[in-house]
Amino acid sequence: MVNLLSGVESTELFGGEVSAAMRRLIEGLHGAPAEQIVAVLWSVTLTSPQSLAAYYLLYKFHAGRCELDEAEHAAHLGLIASAHAAGLNENWQMVQAGDANFHAPGPACFWLFTLKALAFIGLRRGERETATQLIAQLRQLDPADHLGFGAATVRLRRHTMSKQPAIASLADDNLAAGGVAAVDRALSATWPTNRR
């Protein structure tokens, strides 16, 4: 399965193929009630905390149901689990670009992807300051935007400019003409980027 924004094969985010047992468990949940899906995935995180795919499925499932508190909680736990697996600091603000290869398949890539998920969840929760800090960290660790955090940047800027119709119109025009990267470049002069 390929992530539509980043073009990254999702199994690469977890460091390769998901275990056969985890795959069977996931396939067994097809069509199951939401409560059963959540119970099974949370139990996987308790019995096999190194199974990064379970955290991913949890935060995607909860976010898709607009259960943003639960999505954020699952993403935070996934961030900690992947930090341990990648040898990174548990405090995401302390992680530096040279601490790991964030673009090679594995737990460091999953960590970065989950940081992006937390930025999106923060935006959906209306937590602009938190999202800004997460996006700044993503810019530092992935300046070429391999995982597609630029979409979060555009969303944050559009949220900030929602009361400025002329700038929002500029964003819409650039998005239609050249995608997320064009909007990001066009808005750079109108909205200061929080860089470290």
KEKE-3310 file (N, C-alpha, C; in steps of 0.2 Angstrom, whole numbers, plus 5000, padded with zeros to 4 digits):
npx = (5004:5003:5007:4998:5002:5015:5021:5028:5030:5020:5024:5037:5038:5037:5049:5049:5041:5025:5023:5018:5009:5003:4998:4988:4980:4975:4969:4959:4951:4943:4928:4924:4916:4918:4922:4928:4939:4947:4949:4957:4968:4973:4977:4987:4997:5000:5004:5014:5023:5033:5028:5025:5016:5004:5001:5001:4990:4980:4981:4977:4964:4957:4958:4952:4939:4936:4940:4950:4957:4960:4967:4978:4984:4987:4996:5007:5011:5016:5026:5035:5038:5044:5054:5062:5065:5073:5083:5082:5080:5067:5060:5054:5057:5071:5077:5089:5094:5105:5104:5098:5095:5082:5076:5078:5070:5062:5062:5065:5061:5047:5045:5047:5037:5026:5028:5024:5010:5006:5007:4997:4986:4986:4983:4970:4964:4964:4975:4986:4999:5006:5006:5013:5026:5029:5029:5040:5050:5049:5053:5067:5072:5068:5071:5069:5057:5052:5042:5031:5026:5023:5010:5004:5009:5004:4990:4991:4995:4984:4974:4978:4977:4964:4956:4960:4956:4962:4974:4972:4965:4976:4983:4974:4974:4988:4988:4980:4987:5000:5001:5005:5019:5020:5011:5017:5029:5024:5017:5027:5032:5022:5019:5028:5040:5042:5057:5071)
npy = (4994:5011:5027:5041:5054:5055:5045:5034:5017:5009:4998:5001:5010:5004:4997:4986:4971:4968:4957:4940:4935:4947:4952:4942:4945:4958:4956:4948:4957:4963:4971:4970:4976:4992:4993:4981:4981:4992:4986:4975:4980:4989:4979:4973:4982:4982:4969:4967:4979:4983:4982:4992:4994:4992:5004:5014:5009:5011:5025:5030:5024:5030:5044:5044:5042:5054:5054:5062:5064:5050:5047:5055:5050:5037:5040:5047:5036:5027:5035:5035:5022:5019:5028:5022:5010:5015:5021:5034:5050:5051:5063:5072:5085:5085:5078:5077:5080:5072:5061:5049:5039:5045:5042:5030:5014:5009:5010:5023:5031:5028:5035:5048:5049:5047:5059:5068:5064:5068:5082:5084:5079:5088:5100:5097:5097:5110:5115:5126:5131:5120:5112:5120:5119:5106:5105:5113:5105:5094:5101:5103:5090:5084:5092:5091:5087:5073:5065:5072:5082:5095:5097:5099:5110:5119:5118:5123:5136:5141:5140:5150:5161:5162:5173:5182:5185:5189:5183:5170:5167:5168:5157:5147:5148:5146:5132:5126:5128:5123:5113:5108:5111:5123:5131:5132:5139:5151:5156:5159:5171:5178:5173:5170:5157:5146:5142:5132)
npz = (5000:4996:5002:4998:4999:5001:4993:4998:5001:5012:5020:5021:5030:5042:5043:5035:5030:5038:5052:5050:5059:5064:5052:5049:5060:5057:5045:5050:5056:5047:5043:5056:5071:5077:5090:5093:5084:5089:5102:5100:5093:5102:5112:5105:5106:5119:5121:5112:5111:5102:5089:5077:5067:5073:5081:5071:5064:5074:5076:5064:5062:5073:5070:5058:5062:5069:5082:5090:5102:5106:5094:5095:5107:5103:5093:5100:5108:5099:5093:5104:5105:5093:5094:5104:5097:5086:5093:5097:5105:5118:5119:5107:5103:5105:5096:5083:5066:5062:5070:5066:5051:5043:5032:5027:5026:5041:5059:5062:5051:5052:5064:5060:5051:5060:5068:5059:5057:5070:5069:5059:5067:5077:5070:5066:5079:5082:5088:5085:5089:5094:5082:5074:5080:5078:5064:5062:5067:5059:5047:5050:5051:5039:5027:5013:5012:5011:5016:5015:5023:5019:5016:5028:5032:5023:5026:5039:5037:5029:5038:5047:5039:5037:5039:5031:5016:5004:5004:5006:4994:4985:4989:4986:4972:4968:4973:4964:4953:4955:4965:4982:4985:4977:4984:4996:4993:4988:4999:5008:5010:5016:5028:5042:5044:5057:5061:5068)
capx = (5000:5007:5005:4997:5005:5023:5023:5031:5027:5018:5027:5044:5038:5038:5055:5049:5034:5022:5024:5013:5004:5000:4994:4982:4976:4972:4964:4953:4947:4939:4921:4922:4914:4924:4925:4932:4945:4951:4951:4962:4974:4976:4980:4993:5002:5002:5008:5019:5024:5038:5024:5024:5010:4998:5001:4999:4983:4976:4980:4973:4957:4954:4958:4946:4932:4937:4942:4957:4961:4963:4972:4984:4987:4991:5002:5012:5014:5020:5032:5039:5040:5048:5061:5066:5068:5078:5088:5081:5077:5060:5058:5054:5061:5078:5080:5093:5095:5111:5103:5096:5093:5075:5073:5078:5064:5063:5058:5067:5056:5041:5045:5046:5030:5021:5028:5019:5003:5004:5006:4990:4981:4986:4979:4963:4962:4965:4981:4990:5006:5009:5007:5019:5032:5030:5031:5047:5055:5049:5057:5074:5074:5067:5071:5067:5050:5051:5036:5025:5023:5021:5002:5002:5011:4999:4984:4992:4995:4977:4970:4981:4975:4957:4953:4963:4953:4966:4980:4969:4964:4982:4984:4970:4977:4994:4987:4977:4993:5006:5001:5007:5025:5019:5008:5022:5034:5020:5015:5033:5033:5016:5018:5034:5040:5046:5063:5076)
capy = (5000:5017:5033:5045:5061:5054:5040:5029:5011:5009:4993:5004:5014:4999:4993:4980:4968:4967:4950:4936:4935:4954:4953:4938:4948:4964:4953:4945:4962:4966:4971:4969:4982:4997:4992:4975:4983:4995:4982:4970:4984:4991:4973:4971:4987:4980:4962:4968:4986:4985:4982:4999:4995:4993:5011:5017:5008:5014:5033:5031:5022:5035:5050:5044:5043:5061:5053:5065:5062:5044:5047:5058:5046:5031:5042:5048:5030:5025:5039:5033:5015:5020:5031:5016:5005:5018:5024:5041:5053:5051:5069:5073:5091:5084:5074:5081:5077:5067:5055:5043:5040:5046:5041:5022:5010:5006:5014:5031:5033:5028:5040:5054:5049:5048:5066:5072:5063:5072:5088:5084:5079:5095:5105:5095:5099:5117:5117:5129:5132:5113:5110:5124:5116:5099:5106:5116:5100:5091:5104:5102:5083:5082:5098:5090:5085:5066:5062:5075:5087:5101:5098:5101:5117:5123:5119:5128:5143:5143:5141:5156:5166:5162:5179:5186:5182:5190:5178:5163:5166:5167:5150:5142:5149:5142:5125:5123:5128:5119:5109:5110:5115:5130:5135:5133:5144:5157:5159:5160:5179:5181:5170:5168:5150:5145:5138:5132)
capz = (5000:4995:5005:4993:4999:5001:4988:5001:5002:5019:5024:5022:5037:5048:5043:5031:5030:5045:5053:5047:5064:5064:5046:5050:5065:5054:5040:5054:5059:5041:5044:5063:5074:5079:5097:5092:5081:5094:5108:5097:5091:5109:5115:5102:5108:5126:5121:5107:5110:5096:5083:5075:5063:5077:5083:5065:5062:5079:5075:5058:5063:5077:5067:5053:5066:5072:5089:5090:5108:5105:5089:5097:5112:5100:5089:5105:5110:5093:5093:5109:5103:5087:5096:5107:5092:5082:5097:5097:5112:5118:5118:5100:5102:5106:5090:5078:5059:5062:5075:5062:5044:5043:5025:5026:5029:5048:5065:5062:5046:5056:5069:5057:5049:5066:5070:5054:5059:5076:5066:5056:5072:5081:5066:5067:5085:5083:5092:5080:5092:5094:5075:5071:5083:5075:5057:5062:5068:5052:5042:5052:5050:5032:5023:5006:5013:5008:5019:5013:5028:5016:5016:5035:5032:5019:5030:5045:5034:5027:5045:5050:5035:5035:5040:5026:5010:4998:5004:5005:4987:4982:4991:4981:4965:4968:4974:4958:4947:4956:4971:4989:4985:4975:4989:5001:4991:4987:5005:5012:5011:5019:5034:5044:5046:5063:5060:5073)
cpx = (5004:5004:5004:5000:5013:5025:5027:5027:5026:5022:5034:5044:5039:5044:5054:5042:5032:5022:5017:5007:5000:4996:4988:4977:4972:4967:4958:4948:4942:4932:4919:4920:4919:4927:4929:4939:4950:4953:4957:4968:4977:4980:4986:4999:5004:5006:5014:5021:5029:5034:5021:5017:5004:4996:4998:4992:4978:4975:4976:4966:4954:4953:4952:4939:4932:4937:4949:4961:4964:4968:4979:4988:4991:4997:5008:5015:5018:5026:5037:5042:5045:5055:5065:5069:5073:5084:5088:5079:5070:5057:5059:5058:5068:5081:5083:5093:5100:5110:5101:5095:5086:5072:5074:5073:5066:5060:5060:5062:5049:5040:5044:5039:5025:5022:5024:5012:5001:5003:4999:4984:4980:4982:4972:4960:4962:4971:4987:4998:5009:5010:5013:5025:5034:5032:5038:5052:5055:5054:5065:5076:5073:5066:5068:5060:5048:5045:5030:5022:5021:5014:5000:5004:5006:4993:4985:4992:4988:4973:4972:4978:4968:4953:4956:4962:4958:4972:4977:4967:4970:4984:4980:4972:4983:4993:4984:4983:4998:5007:5004:5014:5024:5016:5013:5027:5030:5019:5021:5034:5028:5015:5025:5034:5045:5051:5068:5083)
cpy = (5006:5023:5038:5051:5060:5049:5034:5023:5010:5004:4996:5008:5010:4995:4986:4977:4967:4959:4946:4936:4942:4955:4949:4942:4954:4961:4950:4951:4965:4965:4970:4976:4986:4995:4986:4977:4987:4991:4978:4974:4987:4985:4972:4976:4985:4974:4963:4975:4988:4984:4989:5000:4995:5000:5015:5016:5011:5022:5034:5030:5028:5042:5050:5044:5049:5060:5055:5064:5055:5043:5049:5054:5040:5034:5044:5041:5027:5029:5037:5026:5015:5023:5026:5012:5008:5021:5031:5043:5052:5057:5071:5080:5091:5081:5078:5077:5071:5061:5049:5044:5039:5044:5033:5019:5008:5011:5021:5034:5033:5033:5047:5055:5050:5056:5070:5070:5067:5079:5089:5084:5085:5100:5104:5097:5106:5120:5119:5129:5125:5111:5114:5121:5110:5100:5109:5110:5095:5094:5103:5095:5081:5088:5097:5088:5078:5063:5066:5080:5094:5103:5101:5109:5122:5124:5123:5135:5145:5144:5148:5162:5166:5168:5185:5184:5183:5184:5171:5162:5165:5159:5145:5142:5145:5134:5122:5123:5124:5114:5112:5113:5122:5134:5137:5139:5151:5160:5161:5167:5181:5178:5167:5160:5150:5140:5138:5133)
cpz = (5000:4998:4999:4993:4998:4996:4991:5002:5010:5023:5025:5029:5043:5048:5039:5032:5037:5046:5051:5052:5064:5057:5046:5055:5061:5049:5044:5056:5053:5043:5051:5066:5077:5086:5097:5089:5086:5100:5105:5096:5098:5112:5112:5104:5115:5126:5117:5106:5104:5089:5081:5071:5067:5079:5077:5063:5067:5078:5069:5059:5068:5074:5061:5056:5070:5080:5090:5096:5108:5100:5091:5102:5108:5096:5094:5107:5105:5092:5098:5108:5098:5089:5100:5102:5088:5086:5097:5104:5112:5117:5111:5098:5102:5100:5085:5071:5059:5066:5072:5055:5043:5037:5023:5029:5036:5053:5065:5057:5049:5061:5066:5054:5054:5068:5065:5055:5065:5074:5063:5062:5076:5077:5067:5074:5087:5087:5087:5083:5092:5087:5072:5074:5079:5068:5057:5063:5062:5047:5043:5050:5043:5028:5016:5006:5009:5010:5018:5019:5025:5016:5023:5035:5028:5023:5036:5042:5032:5033:5047:5046:5033:5036:5035:5019:5004:4998:5003:4998:4983:4983:4986:4974:4964:4969:4967:4952:4948:4962:4977:4989:4982:4980:4994:4999:4991:4994:5010:5014:5015:5026:5037:5046:5052:5062:5066:5071)
residu = (MET:VAL:ASN:LEU:LEU:SER:GLY:VAL:GLU:SER:THR:GLU:LEU:PHE:GLY:GLY:GLU:VAL:SER:ALA:ALA:MET:ARG:ARG:LEU:ILE:GLU:GLY:LEU:HIS:GLY:ALA:PRO:ALA:GLU:GLN:ILE:VAL:ALA:VAL:LEU:TRP:SER:VAL:THR:LEU:THR:SER:PRO:GLN:SER:LEU:ALA:ALA:TYR:TYR:LEU:LEU:TYR:LYS:PHE:HIS:ALA:GLY:ARG:CYS:GLU:LEU:ASP:GLU:ALA:GLU:HIS:ALA:ALA:HIS:LEU:GLY:LEU:ILE:ALA:SER:ALA:HIS:ALA:ALA:GLY:LEU:ASN:GLU:ASN:TRP:GLN:MET:VAL:GLN:ALA:GLY:ASP:ALA:ASN:PHE:HIS:ALA:PRO:GLY:PRO:ALA:CYS:PHE:TRP:LEU:PHE:THR:LEU:LYS:ALA:LEU:ALA:PHE:ILE:GLY:LEU:ARG:ARG:GLY:GLU:ARG:GLU:THR:ALA:THR:GLN:LEU:ILE:ALA:GLN:LEU:ARG:GLN:LEU:ASP:PRO:ALA:ASP:HIS:LEU:GLY:PHE:GLY:ALA:ALA:THR:VAL:ARG:LEU:ARG:ARG:HIS:THR:MET:SER:LYS:GLN:PRO:ALA:ILE:ALA:SER:LEU:ALA:ASP:ASP:ASN:LEU:ALA:ALA:GLY:GLY:VAL:ALA:ALA:VAL:ASP:ARG:ALA:LEU:SER:ALA:THR:TRP:PRO:THR:ASN:ARG:ARG)
# end
